[in-house]
Amino acid sequence: MLVDPIPVAASSPNPAYSFAVIRSDGYGTERRDTATGLLLTINHNTGKSGDRHYVKLTSGVDAVNPYTGLTQRQTASVSLSISVPPFGFTETAMVNLIKALLDTVADGDVTTTKLLQFQS
Protein backbone atom coordinates (compact mmCIF):
# COMPACT_ATOMS: atom_id res chain seq x y z
CA MET A 1 0.00 0.00 0.00
CA LEU A 2 1.10 3.55 -0.69
CA VAL A 3 1.94 5.87 2.20
CA ASP A 4 -0.96 7.37 4.13
CA PRO A 5 -1.44 10.22 3.60
CA ILE A 6 0.10 10.77 0.15
CA PRO A 7 1.81 14.19 0.25
CA VAL A 8 1.90 16.04 -3.07
CA ALA A 9 4.07 19.15 -3.26
CA ALA A 10 2.59 22.41 -4.47
CA SER A 11 3.12 23.06 -8.17
CA SER A 12 1.78 26.33 -9.57
CA PRO A 13 -1.10 26.94 -9.93
CA ASN A 14 -2.04 24.06 -7.59
CA PRO A 15 -1.52 24.01 -3.82
CA ALA A 16 0.05 21.14 -1.90
CA TYR A 17 -2.24 18.16 -1.32
CA SER A 18 -2.40 15.48 1.36
CA PHE A 19 -4.54 12.52 0.25
CA ALA A 20 -5.59 10.46 3.30
CA VAL A 21 -7.32 7.07 3.01
CA ILE A 22 -11.09 7.21 3.52
CA ARG A 23 -11.87 3.73 2.10
CA SER A 24 -9.73 0.72 1.34
CA ASP A 25 -10.30 -2.83 0.14
CA GLY A 26 -8.16 -5.51 -1.47
CA TYR A 27 -8.32 -3.81 -4.87
CA GLY A 28 -7.64 -0.16 -4.13
CA THR A 29 -8.27 2.96 -2.10
CA GLU A 30 -10.20 6.20 -2.04
CA ARG A 31 -8.33 9.13 -0.55
CA ARG A 32 -9.41 12.71 0.11
CA ASP A 33 -7.54 15.96 0.49
CA THR A 34 -9.53 17.68 3.23
CA ALA A 35 -8.28 21.17 2.33
CA THR A 36 -9.59 21.05 -1.26
CA GLY A 37 -12.09 18.19 -1.17
CA LEU A 38 -10.34 16.46 -4.08
CA LEU A 39 -10.98 12.70 -4.21
CA LEU A 40 -8.22 10.38 -5.42
CA THR A 41 -9.31 6.88 -6.46
CA ILE A 42 -6.77 4.15 -7.16
CA ASN A 43 -7.73 0.59 -8.02
CA HIS A 44 -6.30 -2.52 -9.64
CA ASN A 45 -7.83 -5.52 -11.41
CA THR A 46 -6.28 -8.77 -12.59
CA GLY A 47 -7.74 -10.88 -15.37
CA LYS A 48 -6.90 -13.41 -18.07
CA SER A 49 -6.10 -10.64 -20.54
CA GLY A 50 -3.72 -8.88 -18.13
CA ASP A 51 -3.76 -6.33 -15.35
CA ARG A 52 -5.54 -2.99 -15.22
CA HIS A 53 -4.54 -0.09 -13.00
CA TYR A 54 -6.74 2.98 -12.69
CA VAL A 55 -6.13 6.40 -11.11
CA LYS A 56 -8.83 9.08 -11.00
CA LEU A 57 -8.93 12.56 -9.49
CA THR A 58 -12.39 14.04 -8.89
CA SER A 59 -13.31 17.62 -7.99
CA GLY A 60 -16.71 18.95 -7.01
CA VAL A 61 -18.12 22.46 -6.89
CA ASP A 62 -21.47 24.07 -6.17
CA ALA A 63 -22.34 26.10 -9.27
CA VAL A 64 -25.29 28.15 -10.43
CA ASN A 65 -27.12 26.49 -13.31
CA PRO A 66 -27.33 29.22 -16.00
CA TYR A 67 -30.71 27.91 -17.21
CA THR A 68 -32.56 27.54 -13.89
CA GLY A 69 -30.67 29.87 -11.57
CA LEU A 70 -30.47 27.03 -9.01
CA THR A 71 -27.23 26.04 -7.33
CA GLN A 72 -26.31 22.46 -8.15
CA ARG A 73 -23.39 20.17 -7.35
CA GLN A 74 -21.14 19.62 -10.38
CA THR A 75 -18.23 17.18 -10.59
CA ALA A 76 -15.30 16.90 -12.98
CA SER A 77 -12.67 14.19 -13.13
CA VAL A 78 -9.51 13.16 -14.91
CA SER A 79 -8.25 9.60 -15.06
CA LEU A 80 -5.44 7.39 -16.24
CA SER A 81 -6.07 3.76 -17.12
CA ILE A 82 -3.12 1.42 -17.59
CA SER A 83 -3.69 -1.95 -19.29
CA VAL A 84 -0.82 -4.43 -19.12
CA PRO A 85 -1.03 -7.70 -21.09
CA PRO A 86 0.09 -10.93 -19.39
CA PHE A 87 3.40 -10.96 -21.28
CA GLY A 88 5.53 -8.91 -23.66
CA PHE A 89 5.87 -5.70 -21.64
CA THR A 90 8.26 -5.16 -18.73
CA GLU A 91 7.51 -2.80 -15.88
CA THR A 92 10.14 -0.45 -17.31
CA ALA A 93 8.46 -0.52 -20.73
CA MET A 94 5.13 0.39 -19.10
CA VAL A 95 6.69 3.22 -17.08
CA ASN A 96 8.21 4.58 -20.31
CA LEU A 97 4.86 4.29 -22.14
CA ILE A 98 3.08 6.25 -19.39
CA LYS A 99 5.81 8.91 -19.45
CA ALA A 100 5.45 9.15 -23.24
CA LEU A 101 1.71 9.83 -22.84
CA LEU A 102 2.24 12.48 -20.16
CA ASP A 103 5.02 14.12 -22.20
CA THR A 104 2.78 14.17 -25.29
CA VAL A 105 -0.10 15.85 -23.43
CA ALA A 106 2.33 18.40 -21.94
CA ASP A 107 3.92 19.17 -25.33
CA GLY A 108 3.28 22.68 -26.66
CA ASP A 109 1.74 21.30 -29.87
CA VAL A 110 -0.86 19.33 -27.88
CA THR A 111 -1.55 20.80 -24.39
CA THR A 112 -4.49 20.10 -22.13
CA THR A 113 -6.10 23.38 -23.23
CA LYS A 114 -6.14 22.27 -26.87
CA LEU A 115 -7.62 18.91 -25.89
CA LEU A 116 -10.37 20.68 -23.94
CA GLN A 117 -11.07 22.70 -27.11
CA PHE A 118 -11.81 19.41 -28.95
CA GLN A 119 -8.60 19.50 -30.97
CA SER A 120 -7.24 16.10 -31.98
C-alpha positions as CSV (number, residue, x, y, z in Angstrom):
1,M,0.0,0.0,0.0
2,L,1.1,3.5,-0.7
3,V,1.9,5.9,2.2
4,D,-1.0,7.4,4.1
5,P,-1.4,10.2,3.6
6,I,0.1,10.8,0.2
7,P,1.8,14.2,0.3
8,V,1.9,16.0,-3.1
9,A,4.1,19.2,-3.3
10,A,2.6,22.4,-4.5
11,S,3.1,23.1,-8.2
12,S,1.8,26.3,-9.6
13,P,-1.1,26.9,-9.9
14,N,-2.0,24.1,-7.6
15,P,-1.5,24.0,-3.8
16,A,0.0,21.1,-1.9
17,Y,-2.2,18.2,-1.3
18,S,-2.4,15.5,1.4
19,F,-4.5,12.5,0.3
20,A,-5.6,10.5,3.3
21,V,-7.3,7.1,3.0
22,I,-11.1,7.2,3.5
23,R,-11.9,3.7,2.1
24,S,-9.7,0.7,1.3
25,D,-10.3,-2.8,0.1
26,G,-8.2,-5.5,-1.5
27,Y,-8.3,-3.8,-4.9
28,G,-7.6,-0.2,-4.1
29,T,-8.3,3.0,-2.1
30,E,-10.2,6.2,-2.0
31,R,-8.3,9.1,-0.6
32,R,-9.4,12.7,0.1
33,D,-7.5,16.0,0.5
34,T,-9.5,17.7,3.2
35,A,-8.3,21.2,2.3
36,T,-9.6,21.1,-1.3
37,G,-12.1,18.2,-1.2
38,L,-10.3,16.5,-4.1
39,L,-11.0,12.7,-4.2
40,L,-8.2,10.4,-5.4
41,T,-9.3,6.9,-6.5
42,I,-6.8,4.1,-7.2
43,N,-7.7,0.6,-8.0
44,H,-6.3,-2.5,-9.6
45,N,-7.8,-5.5,-11.4
46,T,-6.3,-8.8,-12.6
47,G,-7.7,-10.9,-15.4
48,K,-6.9,-13.4,-18.1
49,S,-6.1,-10.6,-20.5
50,G,-3.7,-8.9,-18.1
51,D,-3.8,-6.3,-15.4
52,R,-5.5,-3.0,-15.2
53,H,-4.5,-0.1,-13.0
54,Y,-6.7,3.0,-12.7
55,V,-6.1,6.4,-11.1
56,K,-8.8,9.1,-11.0
57,L,-8.9,12.6,-9.5
58,T,-12.4,14.0,-8.9
59,S,-13.3,17.6,-8.0
60,G,-16.7,19.0,-7.0
61,V,-18.1,22.5,-6.9
62,D,-21.5,24.1,-6.2
63,A,-22.3,26.1,-9.3
64,V,-25.3,28.2,-10.4
65,N,-27.1,26.5,-13.3
66,P,-27.3,29.2,-16.0
67,Y,-30.7,27.9,-17.2
68,T,-32.6,27.5,-13.9
69,G,-30.7,29.9,-11.6
70,L,-30.5,27.0,-9.0
71,T,-27.2,26.0,-7.3
72,Q,-26.3,22.5,-8.1
73,R,-23.4,20.2,-7.4
74,Q,-21.1,19.6,-10.4
75,T,-18.2,17.2,-10.6
76,A,-15.3,16.9,-13.0
77,S,-12.7,14.2,-13.1
78,V,-9.5,13.2,-14.9
79,S,-8.2,9.6,-15.1
80,L,-5.4,7.4,-16.2
81,S,-6.1,3.8,-17.1
82,I,-3.1,1.4,-17.6
83,S,-3.7,-1.9,-19.3
84,V,-0.8,-4.4,-19.1
85,P,-1.0,-7.7,-21.1
86,P,0.1,-10.9,-19.4
87,F,3.4,-11.0,-21.3
88,G,5.5,-8.9,-23.7
89,F,5.9,-5.7,-21.6
90,T,8.3,-5.2,-18.7
91,E,7.5,-2.8,-15.9
92,T,10.1,-0.5,-17.3
93,A,8.5,-0.5,-20.7
94,M,5.1,0.4,-19.1
95,V,6.7,3.2,-17.1
96,N,8.2,4.6,-20.3
97,L,4.9,4.3,-22.1
98,I,3.1,6.2,-19.4
99,K,5.8,8.9,-19.4
100,A,5.5,9.2,-23.2
101,L,1.7,9.8,-22.8
102,L,2.2,12.5,-20.2
103,D,5.0,14.1,-22.2
104,T,2.8,14.2,-25.3
105,V,-0.1,15.8,-23.4
106,A,2.3,18.4,-21.9
107,D,3.9,19.2,-25.3
108,G,3.3,22.7,-26.7
109,D,1.7,21.3,-29.9
110,V,-0.9,19.3,-27.9
111,T,-1.6,20.8,-24.4
112,T,-4.5,20.1,-22.1
113,T,-6.1,23.4,-23.2
114,K,-6.1,22.3,-26.9
115,L,-7.6,18.9,-25.9
116,L,-10.4,20.7,-23.9
117,Q,-11.1,22.7,-27.1
118,F,-11.8,19.4,-29.0
119,Q,-8.6,19.5,-31.0
120,S,-7.2,16.1,-32.0
